[in-house]
Amino acid sequence: MRETRPLHEARTEAAKTLPRQRRNSDESQRHLIDATISAIYKHGFHEATAQRISEEAGLSAGNIHYHFGSKDELFAAAMRQLMSDISDTLVYELGKADTPLARAHAIIHANLSERLYSHRNCFVWLQFWSETARSEELARLERINAQRFHRNLLDALSKLLPRNEAEQVAKELVAMVDGLWIRKAQDNASITPQAARTLVFAYLDRRLGSAAQTG
């Protein structure tokens, strides 16, 4: 007669197994996302094939479809990861800001920080940008990111300037930071994070000074 375990023991073992399976699944997903970003950086968007991504991750190509359903979904997850990195850095920088001007500086700093403003991140983000005309999901994510950046700046600047002027300055700052990301993507040696922040901070100070004189 085969020996069986009591039901409560089987349930306990299953309860232990499920979290471990979830952890393994989460780790595999993160490996694939990191590998996708690396593959895009090394080979470009269209040459970041499923085979190259899986080799970079040290996993079989079937894991892409198992965890994400398709390569397009994996690419969207990689873009969301970059957006999450920006959000995490922003939360950290805003935690140190105690005035509207400090908040505006914190928002700019987050987007031009040493952690984020690297050739790798800028190049990969530019690759995603270039695909927004062909991918509705990537276009949607890009709009969310741009709107979030603009909204955060506008919220801080509205406490320093009349609303219509704050709106204009926010648009100008977003365009400046976008331009700096494109420049960094094209040439890693073009400008350091510190130099980029100094450039944008100086422009903001001039715009605030000009508005004060006009007012």
C-alpha positions, 0 to 999 in steps of 0.5 A: 500500500502506497504511503500518503502524506496528510493533507495539511502537510501537502498544502504546507509544501505547496504553499512553500513552493508557490512563492519560490516559483514566483521568485524564479519567474520574476527573476527570469523576467528581470533577466530578460528585460535587462538582456533586452536593454543590453541587446538593443544597446549592442545591436540596435532595436531591429537587430535585438533578436529573440536569440540574441536576447535569450543568449544575453539572459542565459535563457532559452528563447522559449522563455520570452513567449512563456513570460511575455507572450511575444517579443513586442511585449518584452520590448514594452516591458523594457521601456516600462523598466526605464520609465520606472527607473526614472520614477524611482530616481525622481521620488528620491530627488523630490524627497530632498526638495523643500521649495518649489524651485528645489522641486523643479531642480529635483525633477531636472536632476532626476532626468539628468542624474548619473544613474540615468543620463548614460550613453546606454540609457539614452541610446536605448531610449532613442531606439524606443522613440524611433519606433513609436510611429510603428508601435502603438504601445511604445507610443503610448508609453512615450506619451505617458512619460512625456506628460508626466515630466511636463506635469511635474515641472508645471506643478513646481513652476506654477508656484513660481510663475503665472500659469501661462508662463509656467506652461511655456517654461515647462515646455522649453525645459522638456525640449532641452532635456529631450535634446540632451538625451538625443545628444548623449545617445549620439555621442557619449563624450558630448556632455557629462550629467553634471554639465547637462544639469548646470546648463538646464539650471542656468537656463531656468534661472535666466527664465525665472529672472526674466519673468521677475523683471517683466512682472 
